[in-house]
């Protein structure tokens, strides 16, 4: 069966809400067709969640029917996964049987450890951090999963009965906040997490990632509280542990659910559990020494999709995939009418970057921005060949590129926008909004990209190698072909495009064939 013939749907049956995603497999992952979320509160009741309440089961079955209908509309095979509320309930079989009979949905109950593995699988494809040791925390309604991993290798995995709904049921049951409730909840959370503190300290981590709705809600409140510009995507949004504690204190200053709804513009279904979620996230930071969190907008349901693709041999990427660059390549494949030319340009641009990185005072992270911009510079042709560099900016800016922050997407879009025609100017609206450091990145990398495009003016990859040398107060870029090939047009085009880089370096640049 070919990938084009397959549509899959993953349903996360959570304690607080049900999440559906319908997608089609593509080269290295999936392309989302539609998503749906409903707050069901399957785990509503006592703190221990030993029973699914009859009305909660009814709400759940009604939702399953709607979710199944959405999947059927897209002719998608549905895989439904249930987490802590169902796996802990003594009457879970009643729910599972009704789901099968009334909604036509077969439910998989996953263990806490399997839940953590699937979440980790999803997060890997949203956060491009390579093999850096990562502490992952996913705060659900009924449980919190903690994973310590290096790339695809899970070094430690634990599931704790610490969820935003569960702890709200236990510590914040009344509408008015009891004076000792937060203190009691804090002590309880830390008493649970301390059990793996020695292992976390021994293994260590470099990056801390948070996922799922609770972390997303807290991240958005922090962004608003800090009066930061709202990013187009919260994926890879960063916030500090101090931000979490500050936000928890602000939430506590609104002692009733109604006050929290009004003060923070929260939905009722979030306002009544946000305090418990913030206590858990703060506890993770305090217990494991987290200074900064990164938010991942991929979690369990995306992990289920990737796992399903792997099971069906529809995911053929190598281990250690860089989700950002694969996401970039997918966009290029869909929109670029000259992909081989773009690949040649990317190769030449990266070669120039390696020679001039120190002279341009660029961080190594800029290498990926340049490669992405080179591959995506021409995606604007999907709109129109005329002024396609301007269209490329908007195509990139409004595409869902995973593994990249909002800032990184903006930089890539602007570098691609300036690959031809006018150079970056303070009068250009988007460019003017960048800080000085990011403006330097855009100028530098678009300057390199312009020369690389000129070097492949014939669009046949005849330029195989470039080398850079400083001589007599000028910069010499030597170009070599694989055979005795005429480079006159390529050299002319590259020299015509050297102005931006020359101005930036305040140095004369000459591009010539290597003898």
Secondary structure, DSSP 8 states (H G I E B T S, - for coil): --GGG--EEEEEE-SSEEEEEEEEEETTEEEEEEEEEEE--TT-SSTT--S--HHHHHHHHHHHHHHHHHHHHTT-EEEEEE-HHHHH-TTHHHHHHHIIIII---EEE--HHHHHHHHHHHHHTT---TT-EEEEEEE-SS-EEEEEEETTEEEEEEEES--HHHHHHHH--SSB--TTHHHHHHHHHHHHHGGGHHHHHHH--SEEEEESHHHHHHHHHHHHHTT----S--TT-EEEHHHHHHHHHHHHTS-BHHHHHHHHT--HHHHTTHHHHHHHHHHHHHHHT--EEEEES--HHHHHHHHHHHHTT-----TT--HHHHHHHHHHHHH-S-HHHHHHHHHHHHHHHHHHHHHHT--TTHHHHHHHHHHHTTGGGGT-STTHHHHHHHHHHTS--TT--HHHHHHHHHHHHTSSSS---TTSHHHHTS-HHHHHHHHHHHHHHHHHHHHTTTSS--EEEEEEEEETTEEEEEEEESSS---HHHHHHHHHT-HHHHHHHTSEEEEEE--
